[in-house]
Amino acid sequence: MQSTPWEGVLPEHLEQAFPERGLTCQVYLGQHFITAAAAITADIVHFLRDKEQFDFLTDLTAVDRPKDPLRFELVYILYSFPRNERVRIKTRIGDNEPVRSITSIFEAANWLEREVYDMFGIAFTGHPNLKRILMPDEWHGFPLRKDASIIGMDNEWVQSNLGIESGQ
Amino acid sequence: MNDAIPPEGDYLESSELVLNMGPQHPSTHGVLRLVLKLDGERVRDVECVIGYLHRGVEKIAENRTYTMFVPYVDRMDYVAAVSNGLGFCLAVETLISVTAPPRAQTARVILTELNRIASHLLWLGTHALDIGAITPLFYTFREREEILKIFENYCGARLTTHAFRIGGLQYELYDRFEEEVKAFCEYIKPKFDEYDELLTNNRIWIDRLRGIGILKAEDCKRYSVTGPLLRAAGVKWDLRKAQPYSGYEQYDFEIPTRESGDSLDRYGVRMDEMRQSVRIIEQAVERIPTGPILAKVPKVLKPATGEVYVSIEAPKGELGYFIVSDGTIQPYRVRVRPPSFLNLQALEKMAKGALLADVVAIIGTIDIVLGEVDR
């Protein structure tokens, strides 16, 4: 990705608040994003909400990159009503590595984290009700992982619940 | 004998009743299932069970090319398919740094605003039906039909239109397009007053909606609620104004707001929004520029490695697409930020303490489409 460094007031504030923590601020196609370690992501979200007026969690999602050593990329998209600005926070985590839930910071994260858990199998610690949301409760596997095939993902479930051979 | 008489004050104590509402229930607008914990008629707790219409749209996207995926987004919010398509096309255009030509942008605005009116009309009819007013449904569907006819004349489809292409439009506007759109605007304007007469000053309508399902601005922000729900709580925020796209900055229109954030206010906001949409359409149809309708877009789309998040103001709120490209012809990941999904989450807050009959009204005013909630 041909991103350029993001220079401005907000990156300076972030570097002051989180010194020497491997935090980078970049711009790609005019969109700002912050890359940080998973341990401090929740703190950054908290900091942005309380100190920088980013009062709205637009979205929370994940990307699976199984070839990388830390396979999952978590993406938090925040918006600020007073500043009319959007910022993304990205972090990397490995398989079976839990992340801190941000439900105490934004209520909206409740369903969004459940969906990420449902689709990718990422566990959020401190989530009040972490269970599947879109897929059936008894489903095996996590559909949006790259190793999950688009056809016949859980034959066992399909056979026992729908009485047919495959999902196709 | 005395043991059989319960102590005073406990006569009316009832045990908790768990009631399943849906997934096959006419007033849940699709396959939404609610698990309600009732104390008499009072709702003590509510849990939404969703996913009955999950088709794995985001997974399908990873197995299609960018162009092949455009029709799929129409199937999410199927009553506002044009908006879905606009959002996705804009996101891909941002990713490949292409802008649609002015003629295409204006046509997109007209079609999207027509679709906003169609979506709100469908909402109005079904919501009134849920409350018990049967008549408005027939009127709103009659008016909506006129919009669908314009869509049909334009692209051959009425519901899942696939109206836009990445980079602009596929089809040139048909000969009588401007004429028909203008005629429609003249046709619909007095109809809004008819709805006012039917509902706005209707005693039963007001009693059923006022003070029901209040969601204040602070709660809207905590729950990431957008669209008419947010504006009914007094936040003057609309992406068409805040971060204009597709040339919305050229048009003169207002963002309707209300103060208290109850169901009646959401009704008021949507009614005003339809009038504003007519205003936008009337301005746009007068100044459709001439010129090409499709920008230069390569036949095989291979965006450079990177990612973008682009969002638009869909009829139901902020509809966003987060697209990750790995430099191949297929998107590496497409994430849809559905407005209905996040708005529905706030139901659990709104319905607590309400009466069972009011839950129906609250679901109605959120304006959910399950195709979008479940994707």
Interface residues (C-beta under 8 A of the other chain):
Chain A: M1 Q2 S3 Y28 L29 Q31 D55 F56 L57 T58 D59 T61 V63 D64 V75 I77 F81 N84 R86 R88 F106 E107 A108 N110 W111 L112 M119 R132 I133 L134 M135 P136 P143 L144 A148 I150
Chain B: I50 G51 H54 G56 E58 K59 I60 E62 N63 T94 L95 S97 K221 R222 Y223 S224 V235 W237 A242 Q243 A304 T305 G306 E307 V308 Y309 S311 E318 G320 F322 V324 Y332 R333 R335 R337 F341 L342 Q345 D374 R375
